[in-house]
Amino acid sequence: MKIIAARVSRFRLPLAAALMTAHGVIVARSGVLLELDTASGLRGFGEAMPLPGFGLESIEEADGALRQIARALLGCDARDLAGNLAGSRAVAPAAPAARSAADCALHDLAARLRGVSIARLLAGDRAPLAQLRVSALIGDREPTAAAARARERVARGYDTLKLKLGADLDRDIARIAAVRAALPRVVRVRLDANGAFCEREALRALAHCARFDPEFVEQPIAAHDVASWSRLRARSPVAIAADEAARDEASALALLDRGAVDRLILKPAAQGGLDVAFRIAARARDYGVGVVVTSFLDSAIGRRAALHLAAAIEADEAAAGLATGSLLATDLAHAPDAPRLAVPVGAGLGIAPDPIALLHCAVGAALEVAA
């Protein structure tokens, strides 16, 4: 079953409201969409949406890498998933976001050819989860507004909320305190510093955060060296999770080997694809370390891929961070946020871009190649 055509197109999705992170203010997400077509009419989709500050390639580099990958995949057999993934890695070894887009499109095609969902394809002999709990991100910066948003999300059924910290610790603590005071104690609160602190600052911040009983604090330090993480975990009063520091399979395994983290945050869009993220999750399970699958402020295409991954690795002990669609003013497809997300059981990804939506958010001319 040959891949006979490919299309690479740029797009831009504005956010509904600006989002403050330790890496700066995000007002829009830019991406590159890959579409692969087979002779039988099946189509597979994947996207690259690199985010500044995460050590990934630029959007221009992702676009260029995907154009190379698209040409390399022409004429390949869509049933040879392992071979095609290896070929994509060889073409773009330094472009994880682009490889993730190709990985998703190739998994989409392979699953469609087998008549199973991507979750089922990844899970192998195990049955994937049918639905997952998801967390909600509270992006409001003012304490009163954040508390009101948190109450609204809990009223809708969310039992886990995530807040950013690191821009201004005193202001962050006031916001976290307001949110925690507004909620029943049973509601879980997780925090994400996006690497805002050095090791000394992180210890101070974690001590302040401990009184709010967070589920964990994500990426408290920017450092990627395992020794810093090991020291921090040994002294931290709360659980810590690595996100940017687990940027690929080698770095994630180094953290696991040293017992440097309580959890790993898996973003297939950042780690090079579903295949890599699934392997990391399996190793984390061997070490007794939990994983949380989250989105990368992705479009509906990327969020759906992450949902399949979370279902396949049975990551239900902690809510997945996939309720980020409401942060976008426009999207490539309709995939609403909800406290629980059903995992599609149909063949493949279970979603495709809306051509009209893609037309409205397109940037520049698309590349179309055919065998």
FENZIVEN-V228389 format. One record per pair of residues at least 12 apart in sequence whose ideal C-beta (glycine too) atoms are under 10 Angstrom apart, sorted by the first residue. I is the first residue (numbers start at 1). J is the second residue. Records with the same first field share a line. If there is no record, write none. Layout:
BEGIN
I: J ; J
END
This chain:
BEGIN
1: 38 ; 39 ; 40 ; 42 ; 76 ; 77 ; 78 ; 79 ; 80 ; 109 ; 110 ; 112 ; 113
2: 37 ; 38 ; 39 ; 40 ; 73 ; 74 ; 75 ; 76 ; 77 ; 78 ; 79 ; 371
3: 36 ; 37 ; 38 ; 39 ; 42 ; 44 ; 70 ; 73 ; 74 ; 75 ; 76 ; 77 ; 78 ; 84 ; 105 ; 106 ; 109 ; 370 ; 371
4: 36 ; 37 ; 38 ; 39 ; 40 ; 41 ; 74 ; 75 ; 78 ; 369 ; 370 ; 371
5: 35 ; 36 ; 37 ; 38 ; 39 ; 43 ; 70 ; 74 ; 368 ; 369 ; 370 ; 371
6: 34 ; 35 ; 36 ; 37 ; 44 ; 66 ; 67 ; 69 ; 70 ; 71 ; 72 ; 73 ; 74 ; 102 ; 105 ; 367 ; 368 ; 369 ; 370 ; 371
7: 33 ; 34 ; 35 ; 36 ; 37 ; 43 ; 45 ; 70 ; 366 ; 367 ; 368 ; 369 ; 370
8: 32 ; 33 ; 34 ; 35 ; 48 ; 62 ; 63 ; 64 ; 65 ; 66 ; 67 ; 68 ; 69 ; 70 ; 71 ; 98 ; 101 ; 366 ; 367 ; 368 ; 369
9: 31 ; 32 ; 33 ; 34 ; 35 ; 47 ; 63 ; 66 ; 353 ; 358 ; 359 ; 361 ; 362 ; 363 ; 364 ; 365 ; 366 ; 367 ; 368
10: 30 ; 31 ; 32 ; 33 ; 48 ; 59 ; 60 ; 62 ; 63 ; 66 ; 361 ; 362 ; 363 ; 364 ; 365 ; 366 ; 367
11: 29 ; 30 ; 31 ; 32 ; 33 ; 47 ; 49 ; 299 ; 330 ; 332 ; 353 ; 357 ; 358 ; 359 ; 360 ; 361 ; 362 ; 363 ; 364 ; 366
12: 28 ; 29 ; 30 ; 31 ; 59 ; 330 ; 361 ; 362 ; 363 ; 364
13: 28 ; 29 ; 30 ; 31 ; 49 ; 297 ; 298 ; 299 ; 300 ; 327 ; 328 ; 329 ; 330 ; 331 ; 332 ; 357 ; 361
14: 27 ; 28 ; 29 ; 328 ; 329 ; 330 ; 361
15: 27 ; 28 ; 29 ; 139 ; 297 ; 324 ; 327 ; 328 ; 329 ; 330
16: 139 ; 326 ; 327 ; 328 ; 329 ; 330
17: 139 ; 140 ; 327 ; 329
18: 139 ; 141
19: 137 ; 139 ; 141 ; 164 ; 297 ; 324 ; 327
20: 139 ; 140 ; 141 ; 164 ; 166 ; 167 ; 168
21: 51 ; 52 ; 53 ; 139 ; 164 ; 165 ; 166 ; 167 ; 192 ; 193 ; 194 ; 195 ; 196 ; 297
22: 53 ; 164 ; 165 ; 166 ; 167 ; 192 ; 193 ; 194 ; 195 ; 196 ; 197 ; 219 ; 222
23: 51 ; 52 ; 53 ; 54 ; 166 ; 194 ; 195 ; 196 ; 222 ; 244
24: 52 ; 53 ; 167 ; 194
25: 167
26: 51 ; 52 ; 53 ; 139 ; 297 ; 327
27: 329
28: 297 ; 328 ; 329 ; 330 ; 361
29: 49 ; 50 ; 51 ; 59 ; 296 ; 297 ; 298 ; 299 ; 302 ; 324 ; 327 ; 328 ; 361
30: 48 ; 49 ; 50 ; 51 ; 52 ; 58 ; 59 ; 60 ; 62 ; 63 ; 361 ; 363
31: 47 ; 48 ; 49 ; 50 ; 59 ; 62 ; 63 ; 97 ; 101 ; 269 ; 296 ; 297 ; 298 ; 299 ; 301 ; 302 ; 332 ; 361 ; 363
32: 46 ; 47 ; 48 ; 49 ; 50 ; 59 ; 60 ; 61 ; 62 ; 63 ; 64 ; 65 ; 66 ; 67 ; 97 ; 98 ; 101 ; 363 ; 366 ; 367
33: 45 ; 46 ; 47 ; 48 ; 49 ; 66 ; 101 ; 105 ; 299 ; 301 ; 332 ; 353 ; 358 ; 361 ; 362 ; 366
34: 46 ; 47 ; 48 ; 66 ; 67 ; 69 ; 70 ; 73 ; 98 ; 100 ; 101 ; 102 ; 103 ; 104 ; 105 ; 106 ; 108 ; 301 ; 367
35: 70 ; 105 ; 108 ; 352 ; 353 ; 358 ; 366 ; 368
36: 69 ; 70 ; 73 ; 74 ; 76 ; 78 ; 84 ; 102 ; 105 ; 106 ; 108 ; 109
37: 78 ; 109 ; 370 ; 371
38: 77 ; 78 ; 79 ; 109 ; 112 ; 113
39: 78 ; 371
40: 78 ; 112 ; 113
42: 78 ; 108 ; 109 ; 110 ; 112 ; 113 ; 347 ; 348
43: 105 ; 108 ; 109 ; 112 ; 348 ; 349 ; 352 ; 353
44: 78 ; 102 ; 104 ; 105 ; 106 ; 107 ; 108 ; 109 ; 110 ; 111 ; 112 ; 113 ; 118 ; 348 ; 349 ; 352
45: 101 ; 104 ; 105 ; 108 ; 109 ; 301 ; 302 ; 304 ; 305 ; 332 ; 333 ; 348 ; 349 ; 351 ; 352 ; 353
46: 66 ; 69 ; 98 ; 99 ; 100 ; 101 ; 102 ; 103 ; 104 ; 105 ; 106 ; 107 ; 108 ; 109 ; 269 ; 273 ; 274 ; 301 ; 302 ; 305 ; 349
47: 62 ; 66 ; 97 ; 98 ; 100 ; 101 ; 104 ; 105 ; 269 ; 296 ; 298 ; 299 ; 300 ; 301 ; 302 ; 303 ; 305 ; 332 ; 353
48: 61 ; 62 ; 63 ; 65 ; 66 ; 69 ; 92 ; 95 ; 96 ; 97 ; 98 ; 99 ; 100 ; 101 ; 102 ; 104 ; 269 ; 296 ; 298 ; 302
49: 62 ; 97 ; 100 ; 101 ; 269 ; 270 ; 295 ; 296 ; 297 ; 298 ; 299 ; 301 ; 302
50: 62 ; 95 ; 96 ; 97 ; 98 ; 100 ; 269 ; 270 ; 296
51: 97 ; 244 ; 267 ; 269 ; 270 ; 296 ; 297 ; 298
53: 194 ; 195 ; 222 ; 244
54: 96 ; 97 ; 194 ; 195 ; 219 ; 243 ; 244 ; 247 ; 267 ; 269 ; 270 ; 296
55: 96 ; 224 ; 244 ; 245 ; 247 ; 248 ; 251 ; 270
56: 94 ; 95 ; 96 ; 97 ; 98 ; 100 ; 244 ; 247 ; 267 ; 269 ; 270 ; 271 ; 272 ; 296
57: 92 ; 94 ; 95 ; 96 ; 97 ; 98 ; 99
58: 95 ; 97
59: 97 ; 363
61: 92 ; 94 ; 95 ; 97 ; 98
62: 92 ; 95 ; 96 ; 97 ; 98 ; 99 ; 100 ; 101
63: 95 ; 98 ; 363 ; 364 ; 367
64: 92 ; 95 ; 98
65: 88 ; 91 ; 92 ; 93 ; 94 ; 95 ; 96 ; 97 ; 98 ; 99 ; 101 ; 102
66: 88 ; 91 ; 92 ; 95 ; 97 ; 98 ; 99 ; 101 ; 102 ; 105 ; 367
67: 92 ; 98 ; 367 ; 369
68: 88 ; 91 ; 92 ; 95 ; 98
69: 84 ; 87 ; 88 ; 89 ; 90 ; 91 ; 92 ; 95 ; 98 ; 99 ; 101 ; 102 ; 105 ; 106
70: 88 ; 91 ; 98 ; 101 ; 102 ; 105 ; 367 ; 368 ; 369
71: 91 ; 367 ; 369 ; 371
72: 84 ; 87 ; 88 ; 90 ; 91 ; 92 ; 102
73: 87 ; 88 ; 91 ; 102 ; 105 ; 106 ; 109 ; 369 ; 371
74: 369 ; 370 ; 371
75: 371
76: 88 ; 106 ; 371
77: 113
78: 105 ; 106 ; 108 ; 109 ; 110 ; 112 ; 113
79: 109 ; 110 ; 113 ; 114
80: 106 ; 110
81: 103 ; 106 ; 107 ; 109 ; 110 ; 111 ; 113 ; 114 ; 121 ; 275
82: 106 ; 110 ; 275
83: 106
84: 102 ; 103 ; 105 ; 106 ; 107 ; 109 ; 110
85: 99 ; 102 ; 103 ; 106 ; 107 ; 110 ; 272 ; 273 ; 274 ; 275 ; 276
86: 275
87: 102 ; 106
88: 100 ; 101 ; 102 ; 103 ; 105 ; 106 ; 272 ; 273 ; 275
89: 102 ; 103 ; 272 ; 273 ; 275 ; 276
92: 272
93: 272
95: 272
96: 247 ; 248 ; 267 ; 268 ; 269 ; 270 ; 271 ; 272 ; 273 ; 276
97: 269 ; 270 ; 271 ; 272 ; 273 ; 296 ; 302
98: 272 ; 273
99: 269 ; 271 ; 272 ; 273 ; 275 ; 276
100: 267 ; 268 ; 269 ; 270 ; 271 ; 272 ; 273 ; 274 ; 275 ; 276 ; 277 ; 296 ; 298 ; 302 ; 305
101: 269 ; 273 ; 301 ; 302 ; 305
102: 272 ; 273
103: 268 ; 269 ; 271 ; 272 ; 273 ; 274 ; 275 ; 276 ; 277 ; 305
104: 118 ; 268 ; 269 ; 273 ; 274 ; 275 ; 301 ; 302 ; 304 ; 305 ; 306 ; 308 ; 309 ; 349
105: 273 ; 301 ; 305 ; 348 ; 349
106: 273 ; 274 ; 275
107: 121 ; 122 ; 268 ; 273 ; 274 ; 275 ; 305 ; 308 ; 309 ; 348 ; 349
108: 121 ; 274 ; 301 ; 304 ; 305 ; 308 ; 347 ; 348 ; 349 ; 350 ; 351 ; 352
109: 348 ; 349
110: 348
111: 308 ; 346 ; 347 ; 348 ; 349 ; 350
112: 346 ; 347 ; 348 ; 349
113: 347 ; 348
114: 347 ; 348
115: 346 ; 347 ; 348
116: 128 ; 345 ; 346 ; 347 ; 348
117: 308 ; 311 ; 312 ; 343 ; 344 ; 345 ; 346 ; 347 ; 348 ; 349 ; 350
118: 274 ; 304 ; 305 ; 307 ; 308 ; 309 ; 311 ; 312 ; 343 ; 344 ; 347 ; 348 ; 349 ; 350
119: 274 ; 305 ; 307 ; 308 ; 309 ; 310 ; 311 ; 312 ; 313 ; 343 ; 344 ; 345 ; 349 ; 350
120: 308 ; 311 ; 312 ; 343 ; 344 ; 345 ; 347
121: 274 ; 308 ; 312 ; 347 ; 348
122: 274 ; 275 ; 277 ; 278 ; 281 ; 308 ; 309 ; 311 ; 312 ; 313
123: 278 ; 308 ; 311 ; 312 ; 313 ; 314
124: 278 ; 312
126: 312 ; 313 ; 314
127: 311 ; 312 ; 314
128: 308 ; 309 ; 310 ; 311 ; 312 ; 313 ; 314 ; 343 ; 345
129: 307 ; 310 ; 311 ; 312 ; 313 ; 314 ; 315 ; 316 ; 320 ; 342 ; 343
130: 311 ; 342 ; 343 ; 345
131: 307 ; 311 ; 316 ; 338 ; 340 ; 341 ; 342 ; 343
132: 293 ; 307 ; 310 ; 311 ; 314 ; 315 ; 316 ; 319 ; 320 ; 322 ; 339 ; 340 ; 341 ; 342 ; 343
133: 157 ; 158 ; 159 ; 160 ; 188 ; 310 ; 315 ; 316 ; 317 ; 318 ; 319 ; 320 ; 322 ; 323 ; 339 ; 340 ; 341
134: 158 ; 159 ; 160 ; 293 ; 294 ; 295 ; 303 ; 307 ; 310 ; 319 ; 320 ; 321 ; 322 ; 323 ; 324 ; 337 ; 338 ; 339 ; 340 ; 341
135: 153 ; 158 ; 159 ; 160 ; 161 ; 162 ; 188 ; 189 ; 190 ; 215 ; 292 ; 294 ; 318 ; 319 ; 320 ; 321 ; 322 ; 323 ; 324 ; 339
136: 149 ; 150 ; 152 ; 153 ; 154 ; 156 ; 157 ; 158 ; 159 ; 160 ; 161 ; 162 ; 319 ; 321 ; 322 ; 323 ; 324 ; 326 ; 337 ; 338 ; 339
137: 149 ; 153 ; 161 ; 162 ; 163 ; 164 ; 190 ; 192 ; 294 ; 295 ; 297 ; 321 ; 323 ; 324 ; 326 ; 327 ; 337
138: 150 ; 152 ; 153 ; 158 ; 161 ; 162 ; 163 ; 164 ; 175 ; 176 ; 179 ; 189
139: 162 ; 163 ; 164 ; 324 ; 326 ; 327
140: 163 ; 175 ; 178 ; 179
141: 164 ; 167 ; 168 ; 171 ; 172 ; 175
142: 171 ; 174 ; 175 ; 178
143: 171 ; 172 ; 173 ; 174 ; 175 ; 176 ; 177 ; 178 ; 179 ; 181 ; 182
144: 175 ; 178 ; 182
145: 175 ; 178
146: 161 ; 163 ; 174 ; 175 ; 176 ; 178 ; 179 ; 182
147: 175 ; 177 ; 178 ; 179 ; 180 ; 181 ; 182 ; 183
148: 178 ; 179 ; 182
149: 161 ; 179 ; 182
150: 163 ; 175 ; 178 ; 179 ; 180 ; 181 ; 182 ; 183 ; 187 ; 189
151: 179 ; 182 ; 183 ; 187
153: 183 ; 187 ; 323 ; 326 ; 337 ; 339
154: 182 ; 183 ; 184 ; 186 ; 187 ; 339
156: 323 ; 337 ; 338 ; 339
157: 338 ; 339 ; 340
158: 187 ; 188 ; 319 ; 323 ; 337 ; 338 ; 339 ; 340
159: 183 ; 184 ; 186 ; 187 ; 188 ; 319 ; 339 ; 340
160: 187 ; 188 ; 189 ; 190 ; 215 ; 292 ; 318 ; 319 ; 320 ; 321 ; 323 ; 339
161: 179 ; 180 ; 183 ; 187 ; 188 ; 189 ; 190 ; 191 ; 215 ; 319 ; 323
162: 188 ; 189 ; 190 ; 191 ; 192 ; 214 ; 215 ; 218 ; 292 ; 294 ; 319 ; 321 ; 323 ; 324
163: 175 ; 176 ; 179 ; 180 ; 189 ; 190 ; 191 ; 192 ; 212 ; 214
164: 191 ; 192 ; 193 ; 194 ; 196 ; 218
165: 191 ; 192 ; 193 ; 194 ; 196 ; 197 ; 205 ; 208 ; 209 ; 214 ; 217 ; 218 ; 220
166: 191 ; 192 ; 193 ; 194 ; 195 ; 196 ; 197 ; 201 ; 202 ; 205 ; 219 ; 220 ; 222
167: 193 ; 194 ; 196
168: 196
169: 193 ; 196 ; 197 ; 201 ; 204 ; 205 ; 208 ; 209
170: 208
172: 191 ; 193 ; 196 ; 205 ; 208 ; 209
173: 205 ; 208 ; 209 ; 211 ; 212
176: 189 ; 191 ; 208 ; 209 ; 211 ; 212 ; 214
177: 208 ; 211 ; 212
179: 212
180: 211 ; 212 ; 213 ; 214
181: 212
185: 213
187: 215
188: 213 ; 214 ; 215 ; 216 ; 318 ; 319
189: 209 ; 212 ; 213 ; 214 ; 215 ; 216
190: 214 ; 215 ; 216 ; 217 ; 218 ; 239 ; 241 ; 263 ; 265 ; 292 ; 318 ; 319 ; 321
191: 205 ; 206 ; 209 ; 212 ; 214 ; 215 ; 216 ; 217 ; 218 ; 219 ; 220 ; 238 ; 241
192: 216 ; 217 ; 218 ; 219 ; 220 ; 241 ; 243 ; 265 ; 294 ; 321
193: 205 ; 206 ; 209 ; 217 ; 218 ; 219 ; 220 ; 221 ; 222 ; 240 ; 243
194: 218 ; 219 ; 220 ; 222 ; 243 ; 244
195: 218 ; 219 ; 220 ; 221 ; 222 ; 223 ; 224 ; 242 ; 243 ; 244 ; 245
196: 219 ; 220 ; 221 ; 222
197: 217 ; 219 ; 220 ; 221 ; 222 ; 223 ; 232
198: 220 ; 221 ; 222 ; 223 ; 228
199: 220 ; 221 ; 222 ; 223 ; 225 ; 227 ; 228 ; 229 ; 231 ; 232 ; 235
200: 221 ; 232
201: 220 ; 221
202: 217 ; 219 ; 220 ; 221 ; 222 ; 223 ; 228 ; 232 ; 235 ; 236 ; 240
203: 220 ; 221 ; 231 ; 232 ; 235 ; 236 ; 237
205: 217 ; 220 ; 221
206: 220 ; 232 ; 235 ; 236 ; 237 ; 238 ; 239 ; 240
207: 235 ; 236 ; 237 ; 238
208: 237
209: 236 ; 237 ; 238
210: 236 ; 237 ; 238
211: 237 ; 238
212: 238
213: 238
214: 238 ; 239 ; 240
215: 238 ; 239 ; 241 ; 262 ; 263 ; 292 ; 318 ; 319
216: 236 ; 238 ; 239 ; 240 ; 241 ; 261 ; 262 ; 263 ; 265 ; 290 ; 292 ; 318
217: 232 ; 236 ; 237 ; 238 ; 239 ; 240 ; 241 ; 262 ; 263
218: 239 ; 240 ; 241 ; 242 ; 243 ; 244 ; 263 ; 265 ; 292 ; 294 ; 321
219: 240 ; 241 ; 242 ; 243 ; 244 ; 245 ; 246 ; 265
220: 232 ; 233 ; 236 ; 238 ; 240 ; 241 ; 242 ; 245
221: 240 ; 242 ; 244 ; 245
222: 244 ; 245
223: 245
224: 242 ; 244 ; 245 ; 246 ; 247 ; 251 ; 254 ; 255
225: 245 ; 251 ; 254 ; 260
226: 242 ; 245 ; 251 ; 254 ; 255 ; 256 ; 257 ; 258 ; 259 ; 260 ; 261
227: 258 ; 260
228: 245 ; 260
229: 242 ; 245 ; 246 ; 254 ; 255 ; 258 ; 259 ; 260 ; 261
230: 255 ; 258 ; 259 ; 260 ; 261
231: 260
232: 260 ; 261
233: 255 ; 258 ; 259 ; 260 ; 261 ; 262
234: 259 ; 260
236: 262
238: 262
239: 261 ; 262 ; 263 ; 290
240: 260 ; 261 ; 262 ; 263
241: 261 ; 262 ; 263 ; 264 ; 265 ; 289 ; 290 ; 291 ; 292 ; 318
242: 255 ; 256 ; 260 ; 261 ; 262 ; 263 ; 264 ; 265 ; 289
243: 261 ; 263 ; 264 ; 265 ; 266 ; 267 ; 270 ; 292 ; 294 ; 321
244: 265 ; 267 ; 270
245: 260 ; 261 ; 264 ; 265
246: 261 ; 263 ; 264 ; 265 ; 266 ; 267 ; 270 ; 271 ; 277 ; 280 ; 284 ; 291
247: 267 ; 270 ; 271 ; 272
248: 270 ; 271 ; 272 ; 276 ; 280
249: 271 ; 272 ; 275 ; 276 ; 277 ; 279 ; 280 ; 283
250: 280
251: 271 ; 280
252: 264 ; 265 ; 266 ; 271 ; 276 ; 277 ; 279 ; 280 ; 281 ; 283 ; 284 ; 289 ; 291
253: 279 ; 280 ; 283 ; 284 ; 287
255: 284 ; 287 ; 289
256: 280 ; 283 ; 284 ; 286 ; 287 ; 288 ; 289
257: 283 ; 287
259: 287 ; 288 ; 289
260: 289
261: 284 ; 287 ; 289 ; 290
262: 289 ; 290
263: 284 ; 289 ; 290 ; 291 ; 292 ; 317 ; 318
264: 277 ; 280 ; 281 ; 283 ; 284 ; 287 ; 289 ; 290 ; 291 ; 292 ; 293
265: 291 ; 292 ; 293 ; 294 ; 321
266: 278 ; 280 ; 281 ; 284 ; 291 ; 292 ; 293 ; 294 ; 306 ; 309 ; 310 ; 313 ; 315 ; 320 ; 321
267: 292 ; 293 ; 294 ; 295 ; 296 ; 297 ; 298 ; 302 ; 306 ; 309 ; 321
268: 280 ; 293 ; 294 ; 295 ; 296 ; 298 ; 302 ; 305 ; 306 ; 308 ; 309 ; 310
269: 294 ; 295 ; 296 ; 297 ; 298 ; 301 ; 302 ; 303 ; 305 ; 306
270: 294 ; 296
271: 296
273: 305 ; 309
274: 305 ; 306 ; 308 ; 309 ; 312
275: 309
277: 291 ; 293 ; 305 ; 306 ; 309 ; 310 ; 312 ; 313
278: 308 ; 309 ; 312 ; 313
280: 313
281: 293 ; 309 ; 310 ; 312 ; 313 ; 314 ; 315
282: 313
284: 313 ; 315
285: 313 ; 314 ; 315
290: 315 ; 317 ; 318
291: 309 ; 310 ; 313 ; 314 ; 315 ; 317 ; 318 ; 320
292: 310 ; 315 ; 317 ; 318 ; 319 ; 320 ; 321
293: 305 ; 306 ; 307 ; 308 ; 309 ; 310 ; 311 ; 312 ; 313 ; 315 ; 318 ; 319 ; 320 ; 321 ; 322
294: 306 ; 310 ; 319 ; 320 ; 321 ; 322 ; 323 ; 324
295: 307 ; 320 ; 321 ; 322 ; 323 ; 324 ; 325 ; 327
296: 321 ; 324
297: 324 ; 325 ; 327 ; 328
298: 322 ; 324 ; 325 ; 328 ; 331 ; 332
299: 324 ; 325 ; 328 ; 330 ; 331 ; 332 ; 333 ; 335 ; 351 ; 353 ; 357 ; 358 ; 361
300: 325 ; 328 ; 331 ; 332 ; 333 ; 334 ; 335 ; 336 ; 349 ; 351 ; 352 ; 353 ; 354 ; 357
301: 331 ; 332 ; 333 ; 335 ; 349 ; 351 ; 352 ; 353
302: 322 ; 324 ; 332
303: 320 ; 321 ; 322 ; 323 ; 324 ; 325 ; 328 ; 331 ; 333 ; 335 ; 337 ; 341 ; 351
304: 322 ; 333 ; 335 ; 341 ; 343 ; 344 ; 348 ; 349 ; 350 ; 351 ; 352
305: 349 ; 350 ; 351
306: 320 ; 321 ; 322 ; 324
307: 320 ; 322 ; 335 ; 341 ; 342 ; 343 ; 344 ; 349 ; 350 ; 351
308: 343 ; 344 ; 348 ; 349 ; 350
309: 322
310: 322 ; 341 ; 343
311: 341 ; 342 ; 343 ; 344
312: 343
319: 339 ; 340
320: 341
322: 335 ; 337 ; 338 ; 341
323: 336 ; 337 ; 338 ; 339 ; 340 ; 341
324: 337
325: 337 ; 338
328: 361
329: 361
330: 357 ; 360 ; 361
331: 353 ; 354 ; 357 ; 361
332: 351 ; 352 ; 353 ; 354 ; 355 ; 357 ; 358 ; 361
333: 349 ; 351 ; 352 ; 353 ; 354 ; 357 ; 358
334: 351 ; 354 ; 357
335: 350 ; 351
END
